[in-house]
Amino acid sequence: MAVSYKRLFHRMIDKGMTYAQLMEKGGFSANIITRLKRNNYVALDSIERICYALDCGVDDILEFIADDKEKKDHD
């Protein structure tokens, strides 16, 4: 399964929060932002910090997407 962080970026727009503000409030580096933009793995403690900074739950910032192989297996 792949992870998509589109919900995170939509939430940031809704709250008018910049990447710099998220990094400052969440206490993490720009490397995490880069990983999020690329839909790469991000450690659970970073996800927790993001949720705290945005006052939301995990399902508000990420979603799991079945990759093509998994879709074919279910068909």
The first five atom37 places (N, CA, C, CB, O) and aatype in JSON, in Angstrom:
{
  "aatype": [12, 0, 19, 15, 18, 11, 1, 10, 13, 8, 1, 12, 9, 3, 11, 7, 12, 16, 18, 0, 5, 10, 12, 6, 11, 7, 7, 13, 15, 0, 2, 9, 9, 16, 1, 10, 11, 1, 2, 2, 18, 19, 0, 10, 3, 15, 9, 6, 1, 9, 4, 18, 0, 10, 3, 4, 7, 19, 3, 3, 9, 10, 6, 13, 9, 0, 3, 3, 11, 6, 11, 11, 3, 8, 3],
  "atom_mask": [
    [1, 1, 1, 1, 1],
    [1, 1, 1, 1, 1],
    [1, 1, 1, 1, 1],
    [1, 1, 1, 1, 1],
    [1, 1, 1, 1, 1],
    [1, 1, 1, 1, 1],
    [1, 1, 1, 1, 1],
    [1, 1, 1, 1, 1],
    [1, 1, 1, 1, 1],
    [1, 1, 1, 1, 1],
    [1, 1, 1, 1, 1],
    [1, 1, 1, 1, 1],
    [1, 1, 1, 1, 1],
    [1, 1, 1, 1, 1],
    [1, 1, 1, 1, 1],
    [1, 1, 1, 0, 1],
    [1, 1, 1, 1, 1],
    [1, 1, 1, 1, 1],
    [1, 1, 1, 1, 1],
    [1, 1, 1, 1, 1],
    [1, 1, 1, 1, 1],
    [1, 1, 1, 1, 1],
    [1, 1, 1, 1, 1],
    [1, 1, 1, 1, 1],
    [1, 1, 1, 1, 1],
    [1, 1, 1, 0, 1],
    [1, 1, 1, 0, 1],
    [1, 1, 1, 1, 1],
    [1, 1, 1, 1, 1],
    [1, 1, 1, 1, 1],
    [1, 1, 1, 1, 1],
    [1, 1, 1, 1, 1],
    [1, 1, 1, 1, 1],
    [1, 1, 1, 1, 1],
    [1, 1, 1, 1, 1],
    [1, 1, 1, 1, 1],
    [1, 1, 1, 1, 1],
    [1, 1, 1, 1, 1],
    [1, 1, 1, 1, 1],
    [1, 1, 1, 1, 1],
    [1, 1, 1, 1, 1],
    [1, 1, 1, 1, 1],
    [1, 1, 1, 1, 1],
    [1, 1, 1, 1, 1],
    [1, 1, 1, 1, 1],
    [1, 1, 1, 1, 1],
    [1, 1, 1, 1, 1],
    [1, 1, 1, 1, 1],
    [1, 1, 1, 1, 1],
    [1, 1, 1, 1, 1],
    [1, 1, 1, 1, 1],
    [1, 1, 1, 1, 1],
    [1, 1, 1, 1, 1],
    [1, 1, 1, 1, 1],
    [1, 1, 1, 1, 1],
    [1, 1, 1, 1, 1],
    [1, 1, 1, 0, 1],
    [1, 1, 1, 1, 1],
    [1, 1, 1, 1, 1],
    [1, 1, 1, 1, 1],
    [1, 1, 1, 1, 1],
    [1, 1, 1, 1, 1],
    [1, 1, 1, 1, 1],
    [1, 1, 1, 1, 1],
    [1, 1, 1, 1, 1],
    [1, 1, 1, 1, 1],
    [1, 1, 1, 1, 1],
    [1, 1, 1, 1, 1],
    [1, 1, 1, 1, 1],
    [1, 1, 1, 1, 1],
    [1, 1, 1, 1, 1],
    [1, 1, 1, 1, 1],
    [1, 1, 1, 1, 1],
    [1, 1, 1, 1, 1],
    [1, 1, 1, 1, 1]
  ],
  "atom_positions": [
    [[0.84, -1.19, 0.0], [0.0, 0.0, 0.0], [0.87, 1.24, 0.0], [-0.95, 0.01, 1.21], [1.92, 1.31, 0.65]],
    [[0.41, 2.2, -0.73], [1.09, 3.49, -0.77], [0.37, 4.45, 0.17], [1.13, 4.06, -2.22], [-0.78, 4.24, 0.54]],
    [[1.08, 5.5, 0.55], [0.5, 6.52, 1.43], [0.43, 7.82, 0.66], [1.34, 6.68, 2.73], [1.36, 8.18, -0.07]],
    [[-0.67, 8.53, 0.81], [-0.83, 9.85, 0.21], [-1.03, 10.87, 1.33], [-2.02, 9.87, -0.8], [-1.81, 10.65, 2.25]],
    [[-0.31, 11.98, 1.23], [-0.43, 13.05, 2.22], [-1.19, 14.25, 1.66], [0.96, 13.49, 2.69], [-1.06, 15.36, 2.19]],
    [[-1.98, 14.04, 0.61], [-2.76, 15.15, 0.03], [-3.66, 15.81, 1.06], [-3.6, 14.66, -1.15], [-3.83, 17.03, 1.06]],
    [[-4.22, 15.01, 1.93], [-5.11, 15.55, 2.97], [-4.36, 16.54, 3.87], [-5.72, 14.41, 3.82], [-4.91, 17.54, 4.31]],
    [[-3.1, 16.23, 4.15], [-2.28, 17.12, 4.97], [-2.16, 18.48, 4.3], [-0.88, 16.51, 5.23], [-2.37, 19.51, 4.94]],
    [[-1.81, 18.48, 3.02], [-1.58, 19.74, 2.32], [-2.88, 20.54, 2.17], [-0.98, 19.48, 0.95], [-2.85, 21.77, 2.23]],
    [[-4.0, 19.86, 1.99], [-5.29, 20.55, 1.95], [-5.61, 21.16, 3.32], [-6.41, 19.58, 1.52], [-6.12, 22.28, 3.4]],
    [[-5.31, 20.43, 4.37], [-5.57, 20.93, 5.72], [-4.71, 22.15, 6.02], [-5.31, 19.82, 6.76], [-5.18, 23.12, 6.63]],
    [[-3.45, 22.11, 5.59], [-2.56, 23.26, 5.79], [-3.1, 24.49, 5.06], [-1.13, 22.94, 5.29], [-3.07, 25.6, 5.6]],
    [[-3.6, 24.3, 3.84], [-4.18, 25.42, 3.09], [-5.39, 25.97, 3.83], [-4.57, 24.98, 1.67], [-5.54, 27.18, 3.96]],
    [[-6.26, 25.07, 4.3], [-7.46, 25.5, 5.02], [-7.12, 26.31, 6.27], [-8.3, 24.28, 5.42], [-7.83, 27.26, 6.62]],
    [[-6.02, 25.94, 6.93], [-5.62, 26.64, 8.15], [-4.68, 27.81, 7.87], [-4.94, 25.67, 9.1], [-4.31, 28.55, 8.79]],
    [[-4.3, 27.99, 6.61], [-3.39, 29.07, 6.26], [-1.99, 28.89, 6.84], [0.0, 0.0, 0.0], [-1.33, 29.87, 7.19]],
    [[-1.56, 27.64, 6.95], [-0.26, 27.34, 7.57], [0.78, 27.06, 6.5], [-0.39, 26.14, 8.52], [0.53, 26.32, 5.55]],
    [[1.96, 27.65, 6.67], [3.08, 27.4, 5.75], [3.88, 26.2, 6.22], [3.98, 28.65, 5.64], [3.72, 25.72, 7.34]],
    [[4.76, 25.72, 5.34], [5.66, 24.63, 5.72], [6.54, 25.05, 6.89], [6.53, 24.19, 4.52], [6.77, 24.27, 7.81]],
    [[7.03, 26.27, 6.85], [7.9, 26.76, 7.92], [7.15, 26.77, 9.25], [8.41, 28.18, 7.59], [7.71, 26.39, 10.28]],
    [[5.91, 27.19, 9.25], [5.11, 27.21, 10.48], [4.87, 25.8, 11.0], [3.78, 27.91, 10.24], [4.94, 25.56, 12.2]],
    [[4.59, 24.87, 10.08], [4.37, 23.48, 10.48], [5.64, 22.9, 11.1], [3.92, 22.64, 9.27], [5.58, 22.22, 12.12]],
    [[6.78, 23.16, 10.47], [8.06, 22.65, 10.99], [8.34, 23.23, 12.38], [9.21, 23.0, 10.03], [8.79, 22.51, 13.27]],
    [[8.09, 24.52, 12.54], [8.35, 25.15, 13.84], [7.42, 24.6, 14.92], [8.19, 26.68, 13.73], [7.87, 24.25, 16.01]],
    [[6.14, 24.54, 14.61], [5.17, 24.07, 15.6], [5.33, 22.58, 15.89], [3.74, 24.36, 15.12], [5.15, 22.14, 17.02]],
    [[5.68, 21.8, 14.86], [5.85, 20.36, 15.03], [7.22, 19.96, 15.52], [0.0, 0.0, 0.0], [7.4, 18.85, 16.01]],
    [[8.19, 20.85, 15.39], [9.53, 20.56, 15.87], [10.28, 19.53, 15.04], [0.0, 0.0, 0.0], [10.95, 18.66, 15.6]],
    [[10.17, 19.62, 13.7], [10.9, 18.7, 12.85], [11.55, 19.46, 11.7], [9.97, 17.59, 12.31], [11.29, 20.65, 11.51]],
    [[12.4, 18.78, 10.94], [13.22, 19.41, 9.91], [12.52, 19.47, 8.55], [14.53, 18.67, 9.78], [11.46, 18.88, 8.35]],
    [[13.14, 20.2, 7.64], [12.64, 20.31, 6.28], [12.67, 18.96, 5.57], [13.45, 21.34, 5.5], [11.92, 18.74, 4.62]],
    [[13.54, 18.06, 6.02], [13.61, 16.72, 5.44], [12.25, 16.01, 5.53], [14.69, 15.9, 6.15], [11.86, 15.3, 4.61]],
    [[11.56, 16.2, 6.62], [10.24, 15.58, 6.79], [9.26, 16.15, 5.76], [9.7, 15.81, 8.24], [8.48, 15.4, 5.17]],
    [[9.3, 17.44, 5.54], [8.43, 18.07, 4.54], [8.7, 17.48, 3.16], [8.62, 19.61, 4.53], [7.78, 17.17, 2.41]],
    [[9.97, 17.32, 2.83], [10.36, 16.74, 1.54], [9.8, 15.33, 1.41], [11.89, 16.71, 1.39], [9.27, 14.96, 0.36]],
    [[9.92, 14.53, 2.47], [9.41, 13.16, 2.45], [7.88, 13.15, 2.27], [9.8, 12.41, 3.75], [7.34, 12.32, 1.55]],
    [[7.2, 14.07, 2.92], [5.75, 14.17, 2.79], [5.35, 14.53, 1.36], [5.2, 15.2, 3.77], [4.43, 13.94, 0.81]],
    [[6.04, 15.5, 0.77], [5.74, 15.92, -0.6], [5.91, 14.78, -1.59], [6.63, 17.1, -1.0], [5.2, 14.71, -2.59]],
    [[6.86, 13.89, -1.31], [7.14, 12.76, -2.2], [6.32, 11.52, -1.83], [8.61, 12.43, -2.17], [6.5, 10.46, -2.44]],
    [[5.44, 11.64, -0.85], [4.65, 10.52, -0.35], [5.53, 9.35, 0.09], [3.67, 10.04, -1.43], [5.18, 8.19, -0.11]],
    [[6.67, 9.68, 0.7], [7.58, 8.68, 1.24], [7.21, 8.36, 2.68], [9.05, 9.16, 1.15], [6.4, 9.04, 3.3]],
    [[7.84, 7.3, 3.21], [7.61, 6.9, 4.59], [8.01, 8.02, 5.55], [8.39, 5.62, 4.92], [9.06, 8.64, 5.4]],
    [[7.17, 8.25, 6.53], [7.44, 9.21, 7.61], [7.15, 8.48, 8.91], [6.58, 10.53, 7.47], [6.11, 7.84, 9.06]],
    [[8.07, 8.57, 9.85], [7.95, 7.86, 11.12], [6.7, 8.31, 11.88], [9.2, 8.08, 11.99], [6.24, 9.44, 11.76]],
    [[6.17, 7.39, 12.66], [4.95, 7.65, 13.42], [5.11, 8.83, 14.38], [4.54, 6.41, 14.18], [4.15, 9.58, 14.58]],
    [[6.27, 9.01, 14.97], [6.43, 10.14, 15.89], [6.33, 11.47, 15.14], [7.78, 10.06, 16.62], [5.84, 12.45, 15.71]],
    [[6.76, 11.52, 13.89], [6.61, 12.73, 13.09], [5.15, 12.96, 12.73], [7.46, 12.65, 11.81], [4.66, 14.09, 12.76]],
    [[4.45, 11.89, 12.4], [3.01, 11.99, 12.12], [2.27, 12.52, 13.35], [2.42, 10.6, 11.69], [1.38, 13.36, 13.23]],
    [[2.65, 12.02, 14.51], [2.04, 12.47, 15.76], [2.28, 13.97, 15.97], [2.6, 11.68, 16.95], [1.36, 14.68, 16.38]],
    [[3.48, 14.44, 15.69], [3.8, 15.87, 15.84], [3.0, 16.72, 14.87], [5.3, 16.1, 15.63], [2.55, 17.82, 15.22]],
    [[2.84, 16.22, 13.66], [2.05, 16.95, 12.66], [0.6, 17.06, 13.12], [2.14, 16.26, 11.27], [-0.01, 18.12, 13.03]],
    [[0.05, 15.96, 13.59], [-1.33, 15.95, 14.09], [-1.5, 16.93, 15.25], [-1.74, 14.54, 14.52], [-2.5, 17.63, 15.35]],
    [[-0.5, 16.96, 16.14], [-0.55, 17.89, 17.27], [-0.52, 19.33, 16.75], [0.63, 17.63, 18.25], [-1.29, 20.18, 17.2]],
    [[0.38, 19.6, 15.81], [0.53, 20.96, 15.28], [-0.74, 21.43, 14.56], [1.72, 21.02, 14.32], [-1.08, 22.61, 14.62]],
    [[-1.44, 20.52, 13.91], [-2.65, 20.87, 13.16], [-3.93, 20.58, 13.93], [-2.68, 20.12, 11.86], [-5.03, 20.83, 13.43]],
    [[-3.79, 20.06, 15.15], [-4.94, 19.73, 16.0], [-5.94, 18.84, 15.23], [-5.65, 21.02, 16.49], [-7.1, 19.19, 15.04]],
    [[-5.41, 17.66, 14.8], [-6.24, 16.77, 14.02], [-5.83, 15.32, 14.27], [-6.15, 17.11, 12.52], [-4.89, 15.05, 15.01]],
    [[-6.53, 14.39, 13.64], [-6.21, 12.98, 13.73], [-5.45, 12.51, 12.51], [0.0, 0.0, 0.0], [-5.34, 13.23, 11.51]],
    [[-4.91, 11.3, 12.58], [-4.11, 10.74, 11.5], [-4.91, 10.68, 10.2], [-3.61, 9.35, 11.88], [-4.39, 11.01, 9.14]],
    [[-6.16, 10.26, 10.28], [-6.96, 10.13, 9.06], [-7.28, 11.48, 8.42], [-8.26, 9.4, 9.37], [-7.78, 11.53, 7.29]],
    [[-6.99, 12.58, 9.12], [-7.17, 13.91, 8.56], [-5.99, 14.34, 7.69], [-7.39, 14.92, 9.67], [-6.09, 15.3, 6.93]],
    [[-4.85, 13.63, 7.81], [-3.66, 14.07, 7.08], [-3.1, 13.03, 6.11], [-2.6, 14.45, 8.05], [-2.27, 13.37, 5.27]],
    [[-3.53, 11.78, 6.22], [-3.01, 10.79, 5.29], [-4.08, 9.77, 4.95], [-1.79, 10.09, 5.87], [-5.07, 9.6, 5.67]],
    [[-3.84, 9.11, 3.83], [-4.71, 8.0, 3.44], [-3.87, 6.93, 2.76], [-5.86, 8.47, 2.5], [-2.85, 7.23, 2.14]],
    [[-4.29, 5.71, 2.89], [-3.61, 4.6, 2.26], [-4.26, 4.33, 0.91], [-3.65, 3.33, 3.16], [-5.48, 4.29, 0.79]],
    [[-3.42, 4.15, -0.1], [-3.87, 3.9, -1.45], [-3.36, 2.53, -1.87], [-3.37, 5.02, -2.43], [-2.16, 2.25, -1.79]],
    [[-4.27, 1.66, -2.32], [-3.86, 0.34, -2.8], [-3.09, 0.51, -4.09], [-5.09, -0.6, -3.0], [-3.52, 1.24, -4.99]],
    [[-1.94, -0.16, -4.2], [-1.2, -0.08, -5.46], [-1.82, -1.04, -6.47], [0.3, -0.4, -5.25], [-2.67, -1.85, -6.12]],
    [[-1.39, -0.93, -7.73], [-2.01, -1.68, -8.82], [-2.05, -3.19, -8.57], [-1.28, -1.41, -10.1], [-3.05, -3.83, -8.88]],
    [[-0.98, -3.75, -8.03], [-0.93, -5.2, -7.77], [-2.03, -5.61, -6.8], [0.46, -5.6, -7.22], [-2.71, -6.62, -7.01]],
    [[-2.21, -4.83, -5.73], [-3.24, -5.16, -4.75], [-4.64, -5.04, -5.36], [-3.12, -4.24, -3.52], [-5.53, -5.83, -5.03]],
    [[-4.83, -4.06, -6.24], [-6.13, -3.91, -6.89], [-6.44, -5.11, -7.75], [-6.15, -2.64, -7.74], [-7.58, -5.6, -7.76]],
    [[-5.45, -5.6, -8.49], [-5.65, -6.77, -9.36], [-5.95, -8.02, -8.55], [-4.41, -6.99, -10.24], [-6.75, -8.86, -8.97]],
    [[-5.31, -8.16, -7.37], [-5.52, -9.32, -6.52], [-6.96, -9.37, -5.98], [-4.53, -9.31, -5.36], [-7.48, -10.45, -5.71]],
    [[-7.59, -8.21, -5.83], [-8.95, -8.15, -5.31], [-10.01, -8.26, -6.38], [-9.13, -6.88, -4.56], [-11.19, -8.43, -6.07]],
    [[-9.61, -8.17, -7.64], [-10.58, -8.25, -8.74], [-10.92, -9.68, -9.1], [-10.05, -7.53, -9.97], [-11.72, -9.92, -10.0]]
  ]
}
